[in-house]
């Protein structure tokens, strides 16, 4: 598994290469942390739980296109993390109600 760390405004956005699907998958929590400018991992994780529940109620495709890969968590253990491919990242950023999302999309694309 190939891991890539990219930086947006000096914040990490981790990605994993999937040989089977031949594409990159990006950490949802990293993206949400960047979009909300939130360094607290627990707050980011809780916000993602809230968003997932909201998206499921709306039948939004963002939740259905997530997959999971093992990543090193802040506590030093490898844990499964929700990941999105490029299309999912774009869809997630477009749903964010702040100006930073547009700046992030410009950087991402």
N, CA, C and O atoms as a Tinker XYZ file with bonds, in Angstrom:
   436  protein
     1  N      0.847000   -1.178000    0.000000    73     2
     2  CA     0.000000    0.000000    0.000000    64     1     3
     3  C      0.892000    1.241000    0.000000    63     2     4     5
     4  O      1.790000    1.371000    0.833000    81     3
     5  N      0.640000    2.137000   -0.930000    73     3     6
     6  CA     1.416000    3.361000   -1.064000    64     5     7
     7  C      0.656000    4.491000   -0.366000    63     6     8     9
     8  O     -0.522000    4.719000   -0.641000    81     7
     9  N      1.338000    5.192000    0.534000    73     7    10
    10  CA     0.755000    6.302000    1.273000    64     9    11
    11  C      1.339000    7.610000    0.769000    63    10    12    13
    12  O      2.542000    7.712000    0.530000    81    11
    13  N      0.484000    8.609000    0.609000    73    11    14
    14  CA     0.922000    9.933000    0.185000    64    13    15
    15  C      0.369000   10.954000    1.178000    63    14    16    17
    16  O     -0.783000   10.862000    1.601000    81    15
    17  N      1.185000   11.903000    1.535000    73    15    18
    18  CA     0.724000   12.981000    2.405000    64    17    19
    19  C      0.878000   14.278000    1.624000    63    18    20    21
    20  O      1.974000   14.651000    1.206000    81    19
    21  N     -0.236000   14.946000    1.443000    73    19    22
    22  CA    -0.253000   16.233000    0.735000    64    21    23
    23  C     -0.592000   17.300000    1.759000    63    22    24    25
    24  O     -1.173000   17.004000    2.803000    81    23
    25  N     -0.234000   18.524000    1.467000    73    23    26
    26  CA    -0.472000   19.593000    2.436000    64    25    27
    27  C     -1.332000   20.692000    1.827000    63    26    28    29
    28  O     -1.075000   21.175000    0.725000    81    27
    29  N     -2.354000   21.067000    2.574000    73    27    30
    30  CA    -3.210000   22.198000    2.228000    64    29    31
    31  C     -3.167000   23.145000    3.415000    63    30    32    33
    32  O     -3.557000   22.770000    4.521000    81    31
    33  N     -2.700000   24.364000    3.201000    73    31    34
    34  CA    -2.542000   25.337000    4.294000    64    33    35
    35  C     -1.790000   24.724000    5.475000    63    34    36    37
    36  O     -2.189000   24.897000    6.627000    81    35
    37  N     -0.718000   24.017000    5.189000    73    35    38
    38  CA     0.141000   23.373000    6.189000    64    37    39
    39  C     -0.559000   22.292000    7.008000    63    38    40    41
    40  O     -0.104000   21.949000    8.099000    81    39
    41  N     -1.642000   21.764000    6.496000    73    39    42
    42  CA    -2.369000   20.673000    7.165000    64    41    43
    43  C     -2.295000   19.428000    6.291000    63    42    44    45
    44  O     -2.427000   19.509000    5.069000    81    43
    45  N     -2.085000   18.278000    6.921000    73    43    46
    46  CA    -1.964000   17.018000    6.194000    64    45    47
    47  C     -3.293000   16.549000    5.626000    63    46    48    49
    48  O     -4.336000   16.633000    6.275000    81    47
    49  N     -3.227000   16.057000    4.408000    73    47    50
    50  CA    -4.330000   15.328000    3.794000    64    49    51
    51  C     -3.705000   14.022000    3.303000    63    50    52    53
    52  O     -2.987000   13.993000    2.304000    81    51
    53  N     -3.995000   12.950000    4.029000    73    51    54
    54  CA    -3.392000   11.657000    3.706000    64    53    55
    55  C     -4.179000   10.955000    2.607000    63    54    56    57
    56  O     -5.400000   11.078000    2.510000    81    55
    57  N     -3.446000   10.217000    1.786000    73    55    58
    58  CA    -4.058000    9.465000    0.700000    64    57    59
    59  C     -3.379000    8.101000    0.599000    63    58    60    61
    60  O     -2.203000    7.944000    0.929000    81    59
    61  N     -4.149000    7.125000    0.137000    73    59    62
    62  CA    -3.656000    5.762000   -0.046000    64    61    63
    63  C     -3.948000    5.344000   -1.477000    63    62    64    65
    64  O     -5.047000    5.565000   -1.985000    81    63
    65  N     -2.956000    4.736000   -2.128000    73    63    66
    66  CA    -3.145000    4.231000   -3.486000    64    65    67
    67  C     -3.732000    2.832000   -3.417000    63    66    68    69
    68  O     -3.215000    1.972000   -2.704000    81    67
    69  N     -4.801000    2.605000   -4.149000    73    67    70
    70  CA    -5.461000    1.308000   -4.224000    64    69    71
    71  C     -5.083000    0.668000   -5.551000    63    70    72    73
    72  O     -5.581000    1.069000   -6.603000    81    71
    73  N     -4.204000   -0.325000   -5.501000    73    71    74
    74  CA    -3.770000   -1.007000   -6.732000    64    73    75
    75  C     -4.934000   -1.679000   -7.438000    63    74    76    77
    76  O     -5.022000   -1.646000   -8.666000    81    75
    77  N     -5.822000   -2.284000   -6.674000    73    75    78
    78  CA    -6.951000   -3.007000   -7.254000    64    77    79
    79  C     -7.872000   -2.082000   -8.056000    63    78    80    81
    80  O     -8.302000   -2.424000   -9.157000    81    79
    81  N     -8.165000   -0.915000   -7.494000    73    79    82
    82  CA    -9.050000    0.034000   -8.171000    64    81    83
    83  C     -8.307000    1.059000   -8.999000    63    82    84    85
    84  O     -8.925000    1.840000   -9.722000    81    83
    85  N     -6.993000    1.065000   -8.904000    73    83    86
    86  CA    -6.130000    2.011000   -9.621000    64    85    87
    87  C     -6.537000    3.469000   -9.388000    63    86    88    89
    88  O     -6.726000    4.238000  -10.332000    81    87
    89  N     -6.667000    3.829000   -8.105000    73    87    90
    90  CA    -6.986000    5.217000   -7.786000    64    89    91
    91  C     -6.565000    5.542000   -6.356000    63    90    92    93
    92  O     -6.312000    4.659000   -5.537000    81    91
    93  N     -6.501000    6.837000   -6.091000    73    91    94
    94  CA    -6.169000    7.339000   -4.768000    64    93    95
    95  C     -7.432000    7.457000   -3.931000    63    94    96    97
    96  O     -8.498000    7.799000   -4.442000    81    95
    97  N     -7.302000    7.171000   -2.639000    73    95    98
    98  CA    -8.369000    7.360000   -1.654000    64    97    99
    99  C     -7.851000    8.329000   -0.604000    63    98   100   101
   100  O     -6.718000    8.193000   -0.143000    81    99
   101  N     -8.665000    9.304000   -0.221000    73    99   102
   102  CA    -8.265000   10.386000    0.674000    64   101   103
   103  C     -8.992000   10.299000    2.003000    63   102   104   105
   104  O    -10.168000    9.940000    2.053000    81   103
   105  N     -8.295000   10.627000    3.073000    73   103   106
   106  CA    -8.857000   10.562000    4.416000    64   105   107
   107  C     -9.960000   11.609000    4.605000    63   106   108   109
   108  O     -9.726000   12.810000    4.461000    81   107
   109  N    -11.154000   11.134000    4.926000    73   107   110
   110  CA   -12.288000   12.034000    5.161000    64   109   111
   111  C    -12.005000   12.936000    6.363000    63   110   112   113
   112  O    -12.280000   14.135000    6.318000    81   111
   113  N    -11.462000   12.368000    7.426000    73   111   114
   114  CA   -11.200000   13.175000    8.627000    64   113   115
   115  C    -10.175000   14.270000    8.361000    63   114   116   117
   116  O    -10.306000   15.377000    8.884000    81   115
   117  N     -9.166000   13.981000    7.564000    73   115   118
   118  CA    -8.183000   15.015000    7.218000    64   117   119
   119  C     -8.852000   16.146000    6.447000    63   118   120   121
   120  O     -8.583000   17.321000    6.697000    81   119
   121  N     -9.720000   15.787000    5.516000    73   119   122
   122  CA   -10.396000   16.800000    4.698000    64   121   123
   123  C    -11.332000   17.647000    5.552000    63   122   124   125
   124  O    -11.361000   18.869000    5.415000    81   123
   125  N    -12.088000   17.011000    6.424000    73   123   126
   126  CA   -13.004000   17.756000    7.290000    64   125   127
   127  C    -12.219000   18.665000    8.235000    63   126   128   129
   128  O    -12.625000   19.801000    8.482000    81   127
   129  N    -11.112000   18.179000    8.756000    73   127   130
   130  CA   -10.266000   19.008000    9.615000    64   129   131
   131  C     -9.762000   20.237000    8.889000    63   130   132   133
   132  O     -9.718000   21.326000    9.461000    81   131
   133  N     -9.382000   20.068000    7.630000    73   131   134
   134  CA    -8.915000   21.187000    6.809000    64   133   135
   135  C    -10.053000   22.163000    6.525000    63   134   136   137
   136  O     -9.892000   23.374000    6.680000    81   135
   137  N    -11.200000   21.634000    6.111000    73   135   138
   138  CA   -12.317000   22.497000    5.732000    64   137   139
   139  C    -12.880000   23.284000    6.914000    63   138   140   141
   140  O    -13.346000   24.411000    6.752000    81   139
   141  N    -12.833000   22.689000    8.091000    73   139   142
   142  CA   -13.317000   23.383000    9.290000    64   141   143
   143  C    -12.208000   24.103000   10.046000    63   142   144   145
   144  O    -12.461000   24.757000   11.059000    81   143
   145  N    -10.981000   23.982000    9.552000    73   143   146
   146  CA    -9.818000   24.550000   10.229000    64   145   147
   147  C     -9.812000   24.121000   11.700000    63   146   148   149
   148  O     -9.638000   24.934000   12.609000    81   147
   149  N    -10.009000   22.817000   11.897000    73   147   150
   150  CA   -10.128000   22.242000   13.233000    64   149   151
   151  C     -8.986000   21.256000   13.484000    63   150   152   153
   152  O     -8.937000   20.207000   12.842000    81   151
   153  N     -8.069000   21.566000   14.400000    73   151   154
   154  CA    -6.965000   20.656000   14.680000    64   153   155
   155  C     -7.319000   19.524000   15.655000    63   154   156   157
   156  O     -6.584000   18.540000   15.744000    81   155
   157  N     -8.428000   19.649000   16.379000    73   155   158
   158  CA    -8.813000   18.662000   17.389000    64   157   159
   159  C     -9.427000   17.433000   16.714000    63   158   160   161
   160  O    -10.511000   17.508000   16.136000    81   159
   161  N     -8.725000   16.310000   16.795000    73   159   162
   162  CA    -9.140000   15.069000   16.140000    64   161   163
   163  C    -10.526000   14.619000   16.611000    63   162   164   165
   164  O    -11.341000   14.185000   15.797000    81   163
   165  N    -10.797000   14.717000   17.896000    73   163   166
   166  CA   -12.083000   14.285000   18.434000    64   165   167
   167  C    -13.228000   15.120000   17.871000    63   166   168   169
   168  O    -14.275000   14.578000   17.518000    81   167
   169  N    -13.040000   16.421000   17.787000    73   167   170
   170  CA   -14.085000   17.290000   17.229000    64   169   171
   171  C    -14.319000   16.986000   15.757000    63   170   172   173
   172  O    -15.457000   16.982000   15.289000    81   171
   173  N    -13.243000   16.734000   15.036000    73   171   174
   174  CA   -13.358000   16.395000   13.610000    64   173   175
   175  C    -14.122000   15.086000   13.448000    63   174   176   177
   176  O    -15.021000   14.984000   12.613000    81   175
   177  N    -13.764000   14.091000   14.243000    73   175   178
   178  CA   -14.426000   12.785000   14.170000    64   177   179
   179  C    -15.914000   12.912000   14.504000    63   178   180   181
   180  O    -16.753000   12.306000   13.837000    81   179
   181  N    -16.243000   13.693000   15.530000    73   179   182
   182  CA   -17.646000   13.882000   15.910000    64   181   183
   183  C    -18.419000   14.617000   14.820000    63   182   184   185
   184  O    -19.579000   14.297000   14.558000    81   183
   185  N    -17.782000   15.604000   14.183000    73   183   186
   186  CA   -18.454000   16.323000   13.104000    64   185   187
   187  C    -18.718000   15.393000   11.922000    63   186   188   189
   188  O    -19.771000   15.480000   11.291000    81   187
   189  N    -17.772000   14.503000   11.616000    73   187   190
   190  CA   -17.978000   13.551000   10.528000    64   189   191
   191  C    -19.142000   12.609000   10.862000    63   190   192   193
   192  O    -19.935000   12.278000    9.981000    81   191
   193  N    -19.252000   12.175000   12.119000    73   191   194
   194  CA   -20.385000   11.336000   12.520000    64   193   195
   195  C    -21.697000   12.078000   12.287000    63   194   196   197
   196  O    -22.660000   11.503000   11.779000    81   195
   197  N    -21.732000   13.351000   12.658000    73   195   198
   198  CA   -22.922000   14.175000   12.443000    64   197   199
   199  C    -23.245000   14.282000   10.944000    63   198   200   201
   200  O    -24.388000   14.090000   10.531000    81   199
   201  N    -22.215000   14.593000   10.140000    73   199   202
   202  CA   -22.421000   14.729000    8.696000    64   201   203
   203  C    -22.893000   13.424000    8.057000    63   202   204   205
   204  O    -23.782000   13.440000    7.205000    81   203
   205  N    -22.308000   12.296000    8.461000    73   203   206
   206  CA   -22.715000   11.008000    7.908000    64   205   207
   207  C    -24.190000   10.748000    8.174000    63   206   208   209
   208  O    -24.923000   10.310000    7.287000    81   207
   209  N    -24.617000   11.022000    9.398000    73   207   210
   210  CA   -26.032000   10.813000    9.734000    64   209   211
   211  C    -26.923000   11.734000    8.901000    63   210   212   213
   212  O    -27.970000   11.317000    8.406000    81   211
   213  N    -26.496000   12.991000    8.752000    73   211   214
   214  CA   -27.263000   13.959000    7.958000    64   213   215
   215  C    -27.324000   13.519000    6.495000    63   214   216   217
   216  O    -28.392000   13.543000    5.884000    81   215
   217  N    -26.185000   13.119000    5.936000    73   215   218
   218  CA   -26.137000   12.689000    4.541000    64   217   219
   219  C    -26.986000   11.435000    4.312000    63   218   220   221
   220  O    -27.639000   11.309000    3.276000    81   219
   221  N    -26.981000   10.514000    5.271000    73   219   222
   222  CA   -27.787000    9.294000    5.127000    64   221   223
   223  C    -29.275000    9.642000    5.070000    63   222   224   225
   224  O    -30.018000    9.074000    4.270000    81   223
   225  N    -29.708000   10.576000    5.922000    73   223   226
   226  CA   -31.113000   11.001000    5.917000    64   225   227
   227  C    -31.491000   11.623000    4.576000    63   226   228   229
   228  O    -32.613000   11.458000    4.098000    81   227
   229  N    -30.547000   12.335000    3.978000    73   227   230
   230  CA   -30.792000   13.007000    2.700000    64   229   231
   231  C    -30.553000   12.081000    1.507000    63   230   232   233
   232  O    -30.724000   12.488000    0.358000    81   231
   233  N    -30.160000   10.844000    1.777000    73   231   234
   234  CA   -29.778000    9.891000    0.728000    64   233   235
   235  C    -28.664000   10.444000   -0.154000    63   234   236   237
   236  O    -28.650000   10.229000   -1.366000    81   235
   237  N    -27.740000   11.152000    0.468000    73   235   238
   238  CA   -26.607000   11.735000   -0.245000    64   237   239
   239  C    -25.588000   10.649000   -0.557000    63   238   240   241
   240  O    -25.292000    9.810000    0.294000    81   239
   241  N    -25.057000   10.661000   -1.759000    73   239   242
   242  CA   -24.129000    9.626000   -2.218000    64   241   243
   243  C    -22.765000    9.669000   -1.545000    63   242   244   245
   244  O    -22.018000    8.695000   -1.631000    81   243
   245  N    -22.417000   10.760000   -0.883000    73   243   246
   246  CA   -21.080000   10.869000   -0.281000    64   245   247
   247  C    -20.824000    9.729000    0.695000    63   246   248   249
   248  O    -19.735000    9.155000    0.695000    81   247
   249  N    -21.790000    9.394000    1.513000    73   247   250
   250  CA   -21.611000    8.330000    2.495000    64   249   251
   251  C    -21.504000    6.975000    1.814000    63   250   252   253
   252  O    -20.706000    6.140000    2.239000    81   251
   253  N    -22.276000    6.738000    0.783000    73   251   254
   254  CA   -22.272000    5.431000    0.132000    64   253   255
   255  C    -20.998000    5.162000   -0.657000    63   254   256   257
   256  O    -20.702000    4.005000   -0.952000    81   255
   257  N    -20.240000    6.190000   -1.006000    73   255   258
   258  CA   -19.015000    5.972000   -1.784000    64   257   259
   259  C    -17.761000    5.942000   -0.910000    63   258   260   261
   260  O    -16.648000    5.879000   -1.431000    81   259
   261  N    -17.930000    5.987000    0.408000    73   259   262
   262  CA   -16.758000    5.875000    1.275000    64   261   263
   263  C    -16.319000    4.423000    1.352000    63   262   264   265
   264  O    -17.124000    3.505000    1.199000    81   263
   265  N    -15.053000    4.235000    1.587000    73   263   266
   266  CA   -14.487000    2.916000    1.848000    64   265   267
   267  C    -13.569000    3.086000    3.051000    63   266   268   269
   268  O    -13.397000    4.202000    3.543000    81   267
   269  N    -12.984000    2.007000    3.525000    73   267   270
   270  CA   -12.119000    2.122000    4.696000    64   269   271
   271  C    -10.763000    1.488000    4.434000    63   270   272   273
   272  O    -10.654000    0.430000    3.814000    81   271
   273  N     -9.724000    2.173000    4.929000    73   271   274
   274  CA    -8.354000    1.671000    4.917000    64   273   275
   275  C     -7.773000    1.891000    6.306000    63   274   276   277
   276  O     -8.231000    2.756000    7.053000    81   275
   277  N     -6.761000    1.103000    6.643000    73   275   278
   278  CA    -6.108000    1.292000    7.937000    64   277   279
   279  C     -5.097000    2.423000    7.844000    63   278   280   281
   280  O     -4.269000    2.486000    6.936000    81   279
   281  N     -5.201000    3.315000    8.826000    73   279   282
   282  CA    -4.296000    4.461000    8.943000    64   281   283
   283  C     -3.780000    4.552000   10.359000    63   282   284   285
   284  O     -4.396000    4.036000   11.291000    81   283
   285  N     -2.665000    5.199000   10.515000    73   283   286
   286  CA    -2.123000    5.451000   11.840000    64   285   287
   287  C     -2.945000    6.560000   12.494000    63   286   288   289
   288  O     -3.004000    7.681000   11.987000    81   287
   289  N     -3.569000    6.244000   13.607000    73   287   290
   290  CA    -4.399000    7.210000   14.336000    64   289   291
   291  C     -3.528000    8.049000   15.274000    63   290   292   293
   292  O     -2.369000    7.708000   15.511000    81   291
   293  N     -4.077000    9.140000   15.807000    73   291   294
   294  CA    -3.297000    9.990000   16.717000    64   293   295
   295  C     -2.751000    9.255000   17.943000    63   294   296   297
   296  O     -1.756000    9.679000   18.531000    81   295
   297  N     -3.405000    8.153000   18.326000    73   295   298
   298  CA    -2.921000    7.389000   19.485000    64   297   299
   299  C     -1.809000    6.406000   19.126000    63   298   300   301
   300  O     -1.341000    5.656000   19.983000    81   299
   301  N     -1.385000    6.406000   17.862000    73   299   302
   302  CA    -0.284000    5.559000   17.431000    64   301   303
   303  C     -0.696000    4.179000   16.939000    63   302   304   305
   304  O      0.153000    3.407000   16.494000    81   303
   305  N     -1.988000    3.853000   17.012000    73   303   306
   306  CA    -2.471000    2.550000   16.555000    64   305   307
   307  C     -3.050000    2.668000   15.148000    63   306   308   309
   308  O     -3.569000    3.712000   14.753000    81   307
   309  N     -2.944000    1.568000   14.406000    73   307   310
   310  CA    -3.559000    1.557000   13.073000    64   309   311
   311  C     -5.041000    1.246000   13.227000    63   310   312   313
   312  O     -5.423000    0.243000   13.830000    81   311
   313  N     -5.869000    2.130000   12.666000    73   311   314
   314  CA    -7.316000    1.971000   12.757000    64   313   315
   315  C     -7.935000    2.189000   11.377000    63   314   316   317
   316  O     -7.373000    2.878000   10.526000    81   315
   317  N     -9.105000    1.583000   11.180000    73   315   318
   318  CA    -9.821000    1.799000    9.930000    64   317   319
   319  C    -10.312000    3.241000    9.870000    63   318   320   321
   320  O    -10.829000    3.779000   10.849000    81   319
   321  N    -10.139000    3.851000    8.710000    73   319   322
   322  CA   -10.551000    5.243000    8.522000    64   321   323
   323  C    -11.400000    5.344000    7.263000    63   322   324   325
   324  O    -11.141000    4.666000    6.268000    81   323
   325  N    -12.416000    6.199000    7.319000    73   323   326
   326  CA   -13.248000    6.441000    6.143000    64   325   327
   327  C    -12.446000    7.202000    5.101000    63   326   328   329
   328  O    -11.724000    8.150000    5.412000    81   327
   329  N    -12.591000    6.761000    3.851000    73   327   330
   330  CA   -11.844000    7.337000    2.745000    64   329   331
   331  C    -12.790000    7.633000    1.587000    63   330   332   333
   332  O    -13.817000    6.975000    1.417000    81   331
   333  N    -12.420000    8.637000    0.797000    73   331   334
   334  CA   -13.175000    8.990000   -0.406000    64   333   335
   335  C    -12.230000    9.054000   -1.592000    63   334   336   337
   336  O    -11.070000    9.440000   -1.452000    81   335
   337  N    -12.729000    8.676000   -2.757000    73   335   338
   338  CA   -11.939000    8.854000   -3.975000    64   337   339
   339  C    -12.090000   10.305000   -4.433000    63   338   340   341
   340  O    -12.763000   11.096000   -3.773000    81   339
   341  N    -11.479000   10.648000   -5.535000    73   339   342
   342  CA   -11.493000   12.045000   -6.009000    64   341   343
   343  C    -12.905000   12.585000   -6.187000    63   342   344   345
   344  O    -13.194000   13.713000   -5.786000    81   343
   345  N    -13.784000   11.789000   -6.785000    73   343   346
   346  CA   -15.167000   12.247000   -6.985000    64   345   347
   347  C    -15.867000   12.482000   -5.655000    63   346   348   349
   348  O    -16.617000   13.447000   -5.507000    81   347
   349  N    -15.624000   11.610000   -4.694000    73   347   350
   350  CA   -16.223000   11.762000   -3.371000    64   349   351
   351  C    -15.712000   12.984000   -2.648000    63   350   352   353
   352  O    -16.476000   13.673000   -1.972000    81   351
   353  N    -14.413000   13.266000   -2.783000    73   351   354
   354  CA   -13.823000   14.455000   -2.162000    64   353   355
   355  C    -14.484000   15.714000   -2.726000    63   354   356   357
   356  O    -14.831000   16.628000   -1.978000    81   355
   357  N    -14.651000   15.753000   -4.027000    73   355   358
   358  CA   -15.279000   16.909000   -4.681000    64   357   359
   359  C    -16.718000   17.072000   -4.195000    63   358   360   361
   360  O    -17.148000   18.182000   -3.883000    81   359
   361  N    -17.461000   15.966000   -4.133000    73   359   362
   362  CA   -18.855000   16.019000   -3.670000    64   361   363
   363  C    -18.930000   16.496000   -2.222000    63   362   364   365
   364  O    -19.797000   17.300000   -1.879000    81   363
   365  N    -18.029000   16.007000   -1.370000    73   363   366
   366  CA   -18.013000   16.420000    0.036000    64   365   367
   367  C    -17.711000   17.906000    0.160000    63   366   368   369
   368  O    -18.401000   18.621000    0.887000    81   367
   369  N    -16.691000   18.373000   -0.540000    73   367   370
   370  CA   -16.304000   19.790000   -0.453000    64   369   371
   371  C    -17.424000   20.699000   -0.953000    63   370   372   373
   372  O    -17.628000   21.788000   -0.417000    81   371
   373  N    -18.136000   20.259000   -1.962000    73   371   374
   374  CA   -19.236000   21.079000   -2.492000    64   373   375
   375  C    -20.385000   21.196000   -1.499000    63   374   376   377
   376  O    -21.177000   22.134000   -1.582000    81   375
   377  N    -20.485000   20.266000   -0.572000    73   375   378
   378  CA   -21.559000   20.290000    0.436000    64   377   379
   379  C    -21.201000   21.137000    1.653000    63   378   380   381
   380  O    -22.051000   21.379000    2.511000    81   379
   381  N    -19.963000   21.585000    1.733000    73   379   382
   382  CA   -19.537000   22.354000    2.906000    64   381   383
   383  C    -19.976000   23.804000    2.789000    63   382   384   385
   384  O    -19.798000   24.434000    1.747000    81   383
   385  N    -20.560000   24.334000    3.879000    73   383   386
   386  CA   -21.105000   25.700000    3.848000    64   385   387
   387  C    -20.087000   26.772000    4.226000    63   386   388   389
   388  O    -20.405000   27.669000    5.007000    81   387
   389  N    -18.876000   26.696000    3.689000    73   387   390
   390  CA   -17.912000   27.758000    3.985000    64   389   391
   391  C    -17.047000   28.069000    2.768000    63   390   392   393
   392  O    -16.982000   27.291000    1.816000    81   391
   393  N    -16.391000   29.214000    2.821000    73   391   394
   394  CA   -15.572000   29.662000    1.689000    64   393   395
   395  C    -14.294000   28.850000    1.536000    63   394   396   397
   396  O    -13.737000   28.777000    0.440000    81   395
   397  N    -13.828000   28.246000    2.605000    73   395   398
   398  CA   -12.591000   27.481000    2.536000    64   397   399
   399  C    -12.750000   26.266000    1.612000    63   398   400   401
   400  O    -11.779000   25.811000    1.006000    81   399
   401  N    -13.957000   25.756000    1.510000    73   399   402
   402  CA   -14.208000   24.591000    0.654000    64   401   403
   403  C    -13.867000   24.898000   -0.803000    63   402   404   405
   404  O    -13.318000   24.049000   -1.505000    81   403
   405  N    -14.189000   26.104000   -1.256000    73   403   406
   406  CA   -13.885000   26.466000   -2.648000    64   405   407
   407  C    -12.372000   26.577000   -2.857000    63   406   408   409
   408  O    -11.848000   26.156000   -3.888000    81   407
   409  N    -11.689000   27.138000   -1.887000    73   407   410
   410  CA   -10.220000   27.239000   -1.958000    64   409   411
   411  C     -9.608000   25.827000   -1.967000    63   410   412   413
   412  O     -8.659000   25.553000   -2.700000    81   411
   413  N    -10.170000   24.946000   -1.143000    73   411   414
   414  CA    -9.704000   23.565000   -1.099000    64   413   415
   415  C     -9.916000   22.879000   -2.451000    63   414   416   417
   416  O     -9.030000   22.179000   -2.942000    81   415
   417  N    -11.087000   23.082000   -3.046000    73   415   418
   418  CA   -11.357000   22.478000   -4.359000    64   417   419
   419  C    -10.398000   22.986000   -5.428000    63   418   420   421
   420  O     -9.944000   22.214000   -6.272000    81   419
   421  N    -10.090000   24.268000   -5.396000    73   419   422
   422  CA    -9.106000   24.808000   -6.345000    64   421   423
   423  C     -7.763000   24.118000   -6.176000    63   422   424   425
   424  O     -7.097000   23.807000   -7.164000    81   423
   425  N     -7.356000   23.873000   -4.931000    73   423   426
   426  CA    -6.091000   23.214000   -4.646000    64   425   427
   427  C     -6.165000   21.737000   -5.075000    63   426   428   429
   428  O     -5.226000   21.207000   -5.669000    81   427
   429  N     -7.276000   21.095000   -4.768000    73   427   430
   430  CA    -7.431000   19.668000   -5.031000    64   429   431
   431  C     -7.464000   19.347000   -6.519000    63   430   432   433
   432  O     -6.880000   18.363000   -6.972000    81   431
   433  N     -8.154000   20.190000   -7.263000    73   431   434
   434  CA    -8.289000   19.944000   -8.699000    64   433   435
   435  C     -7.044000   20.407000   -9.397000    63   434   436
   436  O     -6.944000   20.294000  -10.619000    81   435
